[in-house]
Amino acid sequence: MAPPHVLKCCQKVLAWVPVAFIALVVAWSYYAYVVELCVFTISSTAEKVVYLVVFHLSFFMFVWSYWKTIFTSPASPSNEFCLSKADKEQYEKEERPESQQEILRRAAKDLPIYTTTASRAIRYCDRCQLIKPDRCHHCSACDVCVLKMDHHCPWVNNCVGFSNYKFFLLFLMYSLLYCLFVAATVLQYFIKFWTLCHRKAAENCPQNELPDTHAKFHILFLFFVAAMFFISILSLFSYHCWLVGKNRSTIETFRAPTFQNGPDKNGFSLGCSKNLREVFGDEKKYWLLPIFTSLGDGCKFPTRLVIMDPEQLTVSSQNEPAKSSGANQSFPTRPLSESQNRLLASDCQWVESGPEEVKSGAKKHIIV
């Protein structure tokens, strides 16, 4: 059996095979479109110029976003989520899970985390030896904890998460536009070459048809490949647009995050427009560019979990001076970061201890 380091090296090499395949397909599509179609097939100069300008624009944006998705390193939790040396030694010595959880609760009391495991335990990564921030998960392929992890994508050989989720969405969008443009502009020549093949077989091909050269094979396959990728990418892009609107990751869709009031798939949703801004940022002029503009730091996120009637909120505020002061609360309420406050500024307020702050006849959102 091969040594472990040899197997690991082979796995790293094989992981680049899907990326190499995509790179080869894209390189061939560039040659087929620019050389075989625009240079050898299209006779109109104006048509050539328009096609080449739009093609290179979409090609550049596609390659740029794809490059950023591949080579942007996954964001990992900051050092504040790592256990101190004393806590780590004590955690490793303890054999009882209850005692280990007590150590983790003590270490997490000042951290901005509001989700737990399904069994109400602190989310701790034994591999990375740190307390997981909200929406953070360990990737077995990358062997690292990834902030706001969505999934590990073999086609980019990278984890899609907080640091490159915007790039991944733009990659899907520009690849969709690239395939659509190629398929739409090649269609008329695809039909002509396809007709030429059938007429040539019937030996009644007109003299003024397109020349019977090797370009026809590139154009025929180019249309099929572009159409096939367009259909497959369209479904994936539509799914991720839906996820952005709901402010969910792929992992959270299949396993809802558990808050203090139980599992809730919509726990991080702030409304469609604010969910969009959380991924793409406040400045719309940068939305279509593969430049990092996402809000926050990836370690803490604003949440909107419970909608209560004013009467219910008044009763609860009389019984409890503050939501965070309960004896059984593992994660006290903390102020949000500046970017998170901007997201919630218009319609979210903190629940104070006095009932007089509740407006009559209106709904109140509690941020946990």
KEKE-3310 file (N, C-alpha, C; in steps of 0.2 Angstrom, whole numbers, plus 5000, padded with zeros to 4 digits):
npx = (5004:5002:5012:5004:5007:5009:4997:4989:4995:4992:4978:4977:4982:4972:4961:4961:4958:4944:4944:4954:4947:4937:4944:4950:4939:4934:4945:4945:4932:4934:4944:4936:4925:4931:4941:4937:4923:4922:4933:4935:4922:4911:4907:4904:4910:4906:4898:4907:4915:4906:4902:4914:4918:4908:4908:4922:4920:4911:4918:4929:4924:4918:4930:4937:4929:4928:4941:4943:4935:4941:4954:4952:4955:4947:4938:4943:4939:4942:4956:4950:4940:4947:4951:4959:4975:4975:4961:4960:4969:4962:4950:4954:4958:4947:4934:4921:4907:4898:4906:4915:4907:4904:4916:4917:4905:4909:4920:4913:4905:4907:4908:4901:4890:4876:4869:4867:4871:4860:4857:4858:4871:4887:4894:4908:4924:4933:4944:4950:4951:4943:4929:4915:4910:4893:4885:4897:4906:4915:4926:4929:4936:4945:4950:4948:4940:4926:4920:4903:4900:4895:4896:4907:4915:4918:4921:4928:4937:4938:4932:4916:4911:4910:4920:4921:4908:4901:4909:4907:4893:4893:4902:4893:4883:4890:4895:4883:4878:4888:4887:4874:4876:4885:4878:4867:4872:4879:4869:4862:4872:4874:4862:4863:4875:4871:4860:4867:4875:4865:4859:4870:4872:4861:4864:4861:4865:4865:4876:4879:4879:4887:4905:4911:4920:4932:4928:4914:4912:4917:4908:4896:4898:4901:4889:4881:4888:4888:4874:4871:4878:4872:4859:4861:4868:4859:4849:4856:4861:4848:4844:4853:4851:4838:4842:4850:4840:4833:4843:4851:4862:4868:4870:4862:4849:4847:4849:4843:4849:4851:4843:4840:4827:4824:4826:4827:4825:4824:4831:4841:4837:4833:4824:4822:4829:4839:4845:4851:4860:4868:4876:4881:4885:4884:4886:4880:4887:4897:4892:4892:4905:4918:4924:4927:4914:4905:4895:4900:4910:4910:4910:4900:4882:4868:4852:4835:4822:4810:4794:4783:4767:4762:4756:4761:4774:4775:4771:4782:4792:4790:4791:4804:4819:4828:4831:4843:4847:4842:4843:4846:4851:4863:4870:4872:4863:4871:4879:4877:4889:4895:4891:4881:4872:4868:4861:4850:4844:4833:4821:4822:4824:4832:4826:4821:4820:4809:4791:4786:4791:4786:4776:4759:4748:4757:4769:4783:4800:4812:4829:4840)
npy = (4994:5011:5025:5037:5050:5050:5046:5057:5067:5062:5063:5077:5080:5074:5081:5092:5088:5090:5104:5106:5100:5109:5120:5116:5114:5127:5134:5127:5131:5145:5145:5139:5148:5161:5159:5148:5151:5166:5170:5161:5158:5168:5181:5194:5209:5219:5211:5202:5210:5215:5203:5198:5208:5208:5194:5193:5202:5195:5183:5187:5192:5180:5172:5179:5179:5165:5162:5170:5163:5150:5153:5160:5159:5149:5157:5157:5154:5167:5170:5172:5162:5151:5139:5144:5140:5134:5130:5122:5111:5107:5103:5092:5083:5080:5068:5066:5070:5081:5088:5093:5101:5111:5117:5122:5131:5140:5146:5151:5161:5175:5176:5179:5170:5161:5149:5132:5114:5101:5094:5104:5107:5115:5120:5113:5110:5097:5093:5105:5112:5122:5133:5133:5147:5154:5147:5141:5128:5112:5107:5092:5090:5101:5101:5111:5123:5132:5148:5152:5141:5135:5124:5111:5113:5103:5107:5119:5116:5120:5127:5134:5148:5161:5170:5169:5167:5177:5178:5165:5165:5175:5169:5158:5166:5173:5163:5157:5168:5168:5155:5156:5167:5162:5151:5157:5165:5156:5148:5151:5148:5135:5129:5131:5123:5111:5109:5109:5097:5087:5090:5088:5075:5071:5075:5087:5099:5117:5129:5141:5139:5138:5135:5119:5115:5110:5118:5117:5106:5110:5121:5114:5106:5116:5122:5112:5109:5122:5124:5113:5115:5127:5124:5115:5124:5134:5129:5127:5140:5146:5140:5144:5158:5158:5154:5165:5174:5169:5169:5158:5144:5130:5120:5123:5122:5109:5105:5113:5127:5127:5137:5146:5145:5134:5123:5133:5137:5150:5158:5167:5176:5192:5198:5200:5210:5215:5203:5201:5212:5208:5199:5205:5218:5235:5245:5246:5248:5239:5227:5218:5215:5204:5207:5208:5212:5209:5210:5212:5200:5187:5179:5183:5185:5195:5191:5186:5180:5178:5183:5192:5196:5212:5211:5198:5201:5211:5204:5195:5203:5209:5198:5194:5204:5206:5198:5192:5189:5177:5162:5151:5154:5152:5159:5176:5191:5201:5217:5221:5221:5235:5234:5225:5232:5241:5234:5231:5242:5249:5243:5235:5233:5233:5223:5230:5232:5237:5238:5249:5252:5245:5247:5250:5239:5235:5224:5216:5213:5202:5201:5189)
npz = (5000:4996:5004:5015:5012:4999:4994:4997:4990:4977:4977:4978:4965:4957:4960:4953:4940:4936:4934:4925:4914:4912:4908:4896:4888:4888:4882:4869:4864:4863:4852:4842:4841:4838:4828:4819:4817:4816:4809:4798:4793:4794:4783:4783:4788:4798:4805:4810:4818:4828:4834:4839:4848:4858:4862:4867:4878:4886:4888:4895:4907:4912:4913:4922:4934:4936:4939:4951:4959:4960:4965:4977:4993:5006:5019:5036:5053:5065:5077:5090:5091:5095:5107:5123:5129:5141:5143:5132:5136:5147:5142:5134:5143:5150:5151:5151:5142:5147:5155:5146:5138:5147:5148:5135:5135:5144:5137:5126:5130:5128:5114:5098:5095:5090:5087:5089:5091:5086:5097:5107:5110:5111:5096:5091:5083:5083:5074:5070:5082:5087:5092:5083:5073:5069:5055:5050:5044:5044:5031:5024:5012:5010:5023:5033:5043:5037:5034:5034:5025:5010:5000:4994:4979:4966:4953:4954:4962:4975:4991:4992:5000:5012:5008:4994:4989:4982:4970:4965:4962:4952:4943:4939:4933:4922:4915:4911:4903:4893:4887:4882:4873:4864:4859:4853:4843:4835:4830:4818:4808:4812:4808:4794:4791:4795:4787:4775:4776:4775:4762:4754:4756:4749:4736:4730:4733:4733:4724:4730:4744:4761:4762:4761:4774:4787:4797:4799:4808:4820:4822:4823:4834:4844:4845:4851:4863:4869:4871:4879:4891:4895:4898:4909:4918:4920:4929:4940:4943:4945:4956:4966:4966:4972:4984:4989:4990:5000:5010:5013:5015:5005:5013:5024:5019:5018:5031:5044:5053:5071:5083:5099:5100:5093:5078:5063:5047:5041:5049:5047:5038:5031:5023:5006:4999:5008:5010:4998:4998:5008:5002:4991:4994:4998:4988:4973:4961:4960:4960:4949:4947:4949:4963:4980:4990:5000:5015:5032:5043:5041:5053:5061:5060:5057:5064:5063:5071:5079:5079:5087:5095:5102:5115:5119:5120:5129:5141:5142:5143:5156:5164:5161:5163:5153:5137:5136:5149:5155:5165:5158:5146:5135:5126:5127:5121:5110:5104:5086:5072:5063:5049:5050:5057:5048:5039:5046:5050:5046:5050:5062:5079:5095:5109:5123:5141:5146:5145:5139:5127:5116:5102:5100:5092:5082:5074:5082:5081:5087:5090:5091)
capx = (5000:5006:5012:4999:5008:5009:4990:4987:4998:4988:4972:4977:4982:4966:4956:4962:4955:4938:4946:4957:4943:4933:4949:4951:4933:4934:4950:4942:4927:4937:4946:4931:4921:4935:4945:4933:4917:4922:4938:4934:4915:4907:4910:4902:4915:4902:4895:4913:4917:4901:4902:4920:4918:4903:4911:4927:4918:4908:4923:4934:4921:4918:4936:4939:4925:4930:4948:4943:4931:4945:4960:4951:4956:4941:4939:4943:4937:4948:4959:4945:4936:4951:4952:4965:4979:4972:4955:4962:4972:4957:4945:4957:4959:4940:4931:4914:4904:4895:4911:4918:4902:4904:4922:4915:4901:4913:4924:4909:4900:4908:4908:4895:4887:4869:4867:4870:4869:4853:4856:4859:4878:4891:4897:4915:4927:4939:4949:4953:4951:4940:4922:4913:4905:4887:4886:4903:4907:4922:4926:4933:4941:4950:4952:4948:4933:4925:4915:4897:4901:4889:4897:4914:4913:4924:4922:4932:4942:4938:4926:4912:4909:4909:4925:4920:4901:4899:4912:4904:4887:4895:4904:4887:4879:4893:4895:4877:4878:4893:4884:4869:4878:4888:4873:4862:4875:4881:4863:4861:4877:4873:4857:4866:4879:4867:4856:4872:4876:4859:4859:4876:4871:4856:4868:4857:4868:4866:4882:4880:4879:4893:4910:4911:4927:4932:4925:4907:4912:4918:4902:4891:4899:4901:4882:4878:4891:4885:4867:4871:4880:4867:4853:4863:4870:4853:4846:4860:4861:4842:4844:4857:4847:4833:4846:4852:4834:4831:4849:4852:4867:4865:4870:4856:4843:4845:4850:4842:4852:4847:4844:4838:4820:4824:4828:4824:4829:4824:4834:4846:4834:4832:4821:4825:4834:4844:4849:4855:4865:4873:4881:4884:4887:4880:4887:4878:4891:4902:4889:4893:4912:4921:4927:4924:4910:4901:4895:4902:4917:4909:4910:4893:4877:4861:4847:4828:4820:4804:4789:4778:4762:4764:4754:4765:4781:4774:4771:4788:4797:4789:4794:4812:4821:4830:4831:4850:4848:4839:4848:4848:4854:4871:4873:4869:4863:4877:4878:4879:4894:4892:4888:4875:4867:4866:4856:4844:4843:4826:4815:4824:4826:4833:4821:4823:4817:4803:4786:4783:4795:4782:4771:4753:4745:4762:4773:4790:4805:4817:4835:4843)
capy = (5000:5017:5029:5042:5057:5049:5046:5063:5070:5060:5066:5084:5081:5072:5086:5097:5086:5094:5111:5106:5099:5115:5125:5114:5115:5134:5135:5125:5135:5151:5144:5137:5154:5166:5157:5144:5155:5173:5171:5157:5157:5174:5185:5201:5212:5222:5205:5199:5215:5215:5196:5197:5213:5205:5188:5194:5205:5190:5178:5190:5192:5173:5169:5183:5177:5158:5163:5172:5157:5145:5154:5164:5155:5149:5161:5153:5158:5171:5167:5172:5156:5145:5139:5146:5134:5131:5127:5116:5106:5104:5100:5086:5079:5078:5062:5066:5076:5086:5093:5096:5106:5116:5121:5126:5136:5146:5149:5154:5166:5181:5175:5181:5164:5160:5143:5126:5108:5099:5092:5110:5108:5120:5118:5113:5106:5093:5093:5112:5114:5129:5134:5135:5152:5153:5145:5139:5120:5109:5104:5087:5090:5106:5100:5117:5126:5137:5153:5152:5136:5133:5117:5110:5112:5100:5111:5124:5113:5125:5127:5140:5150:5168:5174:5168:5165:5182:5176:5159:5167:5179:5164:5155:5171:5175:5157:5157:5172:5166:5150:5159:5171:5158:5147:5161:5168:5151:5145:5151:5144:5128:5127:5131:5118:5105:5108:5107:5090:5083:5091:5085:5068:5070:5077:5092:5105:5123:5131:5147:5138:5139:5131:5112:5114:5107:5123:5115:5101:5114:5125:5110:5104:5122:5124:5107:5110:5128:5123:5108:5119:5132:5121:5113:5129:5138:5126:5128:5147:5148:5137:5149:5164:5157:5153:5171:5178:5167:5170:5151:5141:5124:5115:5125:5120:5102:5105:5120:5129:5127:5143:5145:5143:5128:5124:5138:5138:5157:5162:5173:5180:5199:5201:5199:5216:5215:5197:5202:5216:5205:5195:5209:5224:5241:5249:5243:5248:5234:5220:5214:5214:5199:5211:5206:5218:5206:5214:5208:5197:5180:5176:5184:5187:5197:5186:5188:5174:5177:5188:5191:5201:5217:5208:5193:5204:5214:5199:5192:5208:5209:5192:5194:5210:5206:5191:5189:5188:5171:5158:5145:5156:5150:5164:5182:5195:5206:5221:5219:5224:5241:5232:5221:5237:5244:5229:5230:5249:5252:5240:5230:5236:5229:5223:5233:5228:5240:5237:5255:5253:5241:5251:5247:5237:5233:5218:5217:5208:5200:5199:5184)
capz = (5000:4996:5010:5016:5009:4992:4992:4998:4984:4971:4978:4976:4958:4954:4962:4947:4934:4933:4933:4919:4909:4910:4905:4890:4885:4887:4877:4863:4862:4861:4846:4838:4839:4835:4822:4814:4815:4814:4804:4792:4791:4793:4778:4784:4792:4803:4810:4814:4824:4834:4838:4843:4854:4864:4864:4872:4884:4890:4889:4900:4914:4914:4915:4928:4940:4937:4942:4958:4963:4961:4969:4983:4999:5010:5025:5042:5059:5068:5083:5096:5092:5097:5115:5126:5130:5147:5141:5127:5140:5152:5137:5132:5149:5152:5147:5151:5137:5150:5157:5140:5136:5152:5146:5129:5136:5147:5132:5121:5133:5125:5107:5094:5092:5093:5085:5093:5087:5087:5104:5111:5112:5108:5090:5092:5078:5086:5070:5070:5089:5088:5092:5076:5072:5066:5048:5049:5044:5043:5025:5024:5007:5011:5029:5037:5044:5032:5036:5029:5020:5006:4998:4991:4972:4962:4946:4955:4967:4981:4995:4991:5006:5013:5005:4987:4986:4977:4964:4962:4958:4946:4938:4936:4929:4916:4911:4908:4897:4888:4883:4878:4867:4859:4856:4849:4837:4831:4828:4811:4805:4814:4804:4787:4790:4796:4780:4770:4776:4772:4755:4751:4755:4744:4730:4727:4737:4729:4724:4735:4751:4765:4760:4765:4777:4793:4802:4801:4813:4826:4824:4825:4841:4848:4847:4856:4869:4873:4873:4885:4897:4896:4902:4916:4923:4922:4935:4946:4945:4948:4963:4970:4966:4977:4991:4991:4992:5007:5014:5016:5011:5003:5019:5029:5016:5020:5039:5047:5059:5077:5087:5105:5100:5089:5071:5059:5040:5039:5055:5045:5032:5033:5018:5000:4997:5013:5009:4992:5000:5012:4998:4985:4997:4998:4982:4967:4955:4961:4961:4943:4946:4954:4968:4986:4993:5005:5021:5038:5043:5041:5059:5065:5056:5060:5064:5064:5072:5082:5078:5093:5096:5107:5121:5121:5121:5136:5146:5142:5146:5163:5167:5160:5162:5146:5134:5137:5156:5157:5168:5154:5140:5134:5121:5128:5116:5109:5098:5080:5069:5059:5043:5051:5059:5042:5036:5051:5053:5044:5053:5067:5085:5101:5114:5129:5147:5148:5140:5135:5120:5111:5099:5100:5085:5077:5076:5085:5079:5092:5087:5096)
cpx = (5004:5006:5006:5000:5008:5001:4987:4989:4994:4981:4972:4978:4976:4961:4956:4959:4949:4939:4949:4953:4939:4938:4950:4945:4932:4939:4948:4937:4929:4940:4941:4927:4925:4938:4940:4927:4918:4927:4936:4927:4911:4911:4909:4907:4912:4900:4901:4915:4912:4901:4908:4921:4914:4906:4917:4926:4915:4913:4928:4930:4920:4924:4938:4935:4927:4937:4947:4939:4936:4951:4959:4951:4949:4943:4938:4941:4943:4950:4954:4941:4940:4951:4958:4969:4977:4966:4956:4964:4966:4952:4948:4957:4952:4937:4924:4911:4901:4900:4915:4914:4903:4910:4920:4910:4904:4917:4920:4905:4901:4909:4901:4892:4880:4866:4871:4869:4862:4851:4858:4866:4881:4894:4905:4918:4933:4945:4953:4954:4949:4932:4920:4908:4898:4888:4892:4903:4914:4921:4931:4938:4946:4953:4953:4941:4932:4919:4909:4898:4895:4890:4904:4912:4919:4926:4927:4938:4943:4931:4922:4909:4909:4914:4924:4913:4899:4902:4909:4897:4888:4898:4898:4884:4883:4894:4889:4876:4883:4890:4878:4871:4881:4883:4868:4866:4878:4875:4862:4866:4877:4868:4859:4870:4876:4863:4861:4874:4871:4859:4865:4875:4865:4858:4864:4859:4868:4874:4884:4879:4886:4898:4910:4919:4926:4929:4918:4907:4913:4912:4897:4892:4899:4893:4879:4881:4888:4878:4866:4873:4875:4862:4855:4865:4864:4849:4850:4860:4854:4841:4848:4854:4842:4837:4848:4846:4832:4837:4850:4858:4864:4865:4863:4850:4841:4846:4849:4846:4848:4848:4841:4831:4819:4826:4824:4828:4829:4827:4838:4843:4832:4827:4825:4831:4840:4848:4853:4861:4870:4878:4885:4887:4882:4880:4886:4883:4897:4899:4891:4900:4914:4926:4924:4921:4905:4901:4897:4909:4916:4908:4903:4889:4871:4856:4840:4824:4813:4800:4783:4773:4764:4762:4759:4772:4781:4775:4778:4793:4796:4792:4802:4814:4824:4831:4838:4851:4845:4845:4850:4850:4861:4874:4869:4869:4868:4875:4880:4885:4891:4889:4882:4870:4864:4860:4849:4841:4836:4820:4816:4826:4827:4827:4823:4819:4810:4797:4784:4786:4791:4777:4765:4751:4751:4766:4780:4794:4810:4823:4839:4851)
cpy = (5006:5021:5034:5048:5056:5049:5053:5068:5068:5063:5073:5085:5079:5077:5091:5095:5089:5101:5111:5104:5105:5120:5123:5115:5123:5137:5133:5129:5142:5150:5143:5143:5159:5164:5153:5148:5162:5174:5168:5157:5163:5178:5192:5204:5215:5216:5202:5204:5215:5208:5196:5202:5210:5199:5189:5197:5199:5185:5181:5190:5185:5170:5172:5180:5169:5158:5164:5166:5152:5147:5159:5159:5155:5153:5156:5157:5161:5167:5167:5166:5150:5145:5141:5139:5130:5127:5121:5110:5103:5101:5093:5081:5076:5072:5062:5072:5082:5091:5096:5102:5112:5120:5125:5132:5142:5149:5153:5160:5173:5181:5176:5175:5163:5153:5137:5120:5106:5096:5098:5110:5113:5117:5118:5108:5103:5093:5100:5115:5121:5128:5137:5142:5150:5152:5143:5131:5118:5106:5098:5087:5095:5105:5106:5119:5132:5142:5153:5147:5135:5125:5117:5109:5109:5103:5117:5122:5118:5124:5134:5142:5158:5172:5174:5166:5170:5180:5170:5161:5171:5174:5160:5160:5172:5168:5155:5161:5171:5160:5152:5163:5167:5154:5151:5163:5162:5147:5145:5148:5136:5125:5126:5125:5111:5103:5106:5100:5086:5084:5088:5078:5066:5072:5082:5099:5111:5125:5137:5145:5139:5134:5124:5112:5111:5112:5120:5110:5105:5118:5120:5108:5110:5123:5119:5108:5116:5127:5118:5111:5124:5129:5118:5118:5133:5135:5127:5135:5149:5146:5142:5156:5164:5157:5160:5175:5176:5167:5163:5149:5134:5119:5117:5123:5113:5101:5112:5121:5129:5133:5141:5143:5137:5129:5129:5139:5146:5161:5168:5177:5187:5202:5200:5204:5216:5208:5198:5207:5213:5201:5200:5216:5230:5245:5245:5243:5243:5227:5215:5212:5209:5202:5209:5212:5215:5210:5209:5205:5190:5176:5177:5187:5190:5192:5189:5182:5173:5183:5187:5197:5206:5214:5203:5196:5208:5210:5196:5197:5210:5204:5191:5201:5211:5199:5188:5187:5182:5167:5153:5147:5155:5156:5171:5186:5200:5211:5219:5223:5230:5239:5228:5226:5240:5240:5229:5237:5251:5249:5235:5234:5231:5229:5225:5230:5231:5239:5243:5256:5249:5246:5247:5245:5235:5227:5220:5212:5207:5198:5195:5184)
cpz = (5000:5002:5010:5012:5002:4990:4992:4992:4978:4971:4976:4968:4955:4955:4956:4941:4931:4931:4926:4913:4907:4906:4898:4885:4883:4881:4870:4860:4860:4854:4841:4836:4836:4829:4817:4812:4812:4809:4797:4789:4789:4788:4779:4789:4799:4808:4814:4820:4830:4838:4842:4849:4860:4866:4869:4878:4889:4892:4895:4907:4916:4917:4922:4934:4941:4941:4949:4962:4965:4966:4975:4989:5003:5017:5031:5048:5062:5075:5090:5097:5094:5104:5117:5127:5136:5146:5137:5131:5144:5148:5135:5137:5151:5148:5147:5147:5141:5153:5152:5138:5140:5150:5140:5130:5140:5142:5127:5124:5130:5118:5104:5091:5095:5090:5089:5088:5089:5094:5109:5113:5108:5101:5090:5086:5082:5081:5070:5077:5090:5089:5086:5076:5069:5058:5046:5049:5042:5036:5025:5018:5008:5018:5033:5038:5040:5034:5031:5024:5016:5003:4995:4984:4969:4956:4947:4960:4973:4985:4993:4998:5007:5009:4997:4984:4981:4970:4961:4959:4952:4940:4935:4931:4922:4912:4907:4902:4891:4884:4879:4872:4862:4855:4851:4843:4832:4828:4821:4806:4806:4809:4797:4786:4791:4789:4775:4770:4773:4765:4751:4750:4750:4737:4726:4731:4732:4729:4728:4742:4754:4762:4765:4768:4783:4799:4804:4807:4820:4827:4826:4832:4846:4850:4852:4863:4873:4875:4879:4891:4899:4900:4909:4921:4925:4928:4941:4948:4948:4955:4968:4971:4972:4984:4993:4993:4999:5012:5018:5012:5009:5009:5024:5026:5018:5028:5042:5053:5066:5082:5094:5105:5095:5082:5067:5052:5038:5045:5053:5040:5035:5028:5012:4998:5001:5012:5003:4994:5004:5008:4994:4988:4996:4991:4976:4961:4955:4961:4955:4942:4951:4959:4975:4989:4998:5011:5027:5038:5042:5047:5063:5060:5060:5059:5066:5065:5075:5081:5083:5093:5102:5114:5124:5123:5128:5141:5147:5145:5153:5167:5167:5159:5155:5144:5136:5144:5159:5160:5163:5147:5139:5130:5122:5122:5115:5103:5092:5077:5065:5053:5044:5053:5053:5039:5040:5053:5052:5048:5059:5073:5090:5106:5120:5135:5148:5143:5136:5128:5115:5109:5099:5093:5080:5079:5078:5083:5085:5089:5092:5094)
residu = (MET:ALA:PRO:PRO:HIS:VAL:LEU:LYS:CYS:CYS:GLN:LYS:VAL:LEU:ALA:TRP:VAL:PRO:VAL:ALA:PHE:ILE:ALA:LEU:VAL:VAL:ALA:TRP:SER:TYR:TYR:ALA:TYR:VAL:VAL:GLU:LEU:CYS:VAL:PHE:THR:ILE:SER:SER:THR:ALA:GLU:LYS:VAL:VAL:TYR:LEU:VAL:VAL:PHE:HIS:LEU:SER:PHE:PHE:MET:PHE:VAL:TRP:SER:TYR:TRP:LYS:THR:ILE:PHE:THR:SER:PRO:ALA:SER:PRO:SER:ASN:GLU:PHE:CYS:LEU:SER:LYS:ALA:ASP:LYS:GLU:GLN:TYR:GLU:LYS:GLU:GLU:ARG:PRO:GLU:SER:GLN:GLN:GLU:ILE:LEU:ARG:ARG:ALA:ALA:LYS:ASP:LEU:PRO:ILE:TYR:THR:THR:THR:ALA:SER:ARG:ALA:ILE:ARG:TYR:CYS:ASP:ARG:CYS:GLN:LEU:ILE:LYS:PRO:ASP:ARG:CYS:HIS:HIS:CYS:SER:ALA:CYS:ASP:VAL:CYS:VAL:LEU:LYS:MET:ASP:HIS:HIS:CYS:PRO:TRP:VAL:ASN:ASN:CYS:VAL:GLY:PHE:SER:ASN:TYR:LYS:PHE:PHE:LEU:LEU:PHE:LEU:MET:TYR:SER:LEU:LEU:TYR:CYS:LEU:PHE:VAL:ALA:ALA:THR:VAL:LEU:GLN:TYR:PHE:ILE:LYS:PHE:TRP:THR:LEU:CYS:HIS:ARG:LYS:ALA:ALA:GLU:ASN:CYS:PRO:GLN:ASN:GLU:LEU:PRO:ASP:THR:HIS:ALA:LYS:PHE:HIS:ILE:LEU:PHE:LEU:PHE:PHE:VAL:ALA:ALA:MET:PHE:PHE:ILE:SER:ILE:LEU:SER:LEU:PHE:SER:TYR:HIS:CYS:TRP:LEU:VAL:GLY:LYS:ASN:ARG:SER:THR:ILE:GLU:THR:PHE:ARG:ALA:PRO:THR:PHE:GLN:ASN:GLY:PRO:ASP:LYS:ASN:GLY:PHE:SER:LEU:GLY:CYS:SER:LYS:ASN:LEU:ARG:GLU:VAL:PHE:GLY:ASP:GLU:LYS:LYS:TYR:TRP:LEU:LEU:PRO:ILE:PHE:THR:SER:LEU:GLY:ASP:GLY:CYS:LYS:PHE:PRO:THR:ARG:LEU:VAL:ILE:MET:ASP:PRO:GLU:GLN:LEU:THR:VAL:SER:SER:GLN:ASN:GLU:PRO:ALA:LYS:SER:SER:GLY:ALA:ASN:GLN:SER:PHE:PRO:THR:ARG:PRO:LEU:SER:GLU:SER:GLN:ASN:ARG:LEU:LEU:ALA:SER:ASP:CYS:GLN:TRP:VAL:GLU:SER:GLY:PRO:GLU:GLU:VAL:LYS:SER:GLY:ALA:LYS:LYS:HIS:ILE:ILE:VAL)
# end
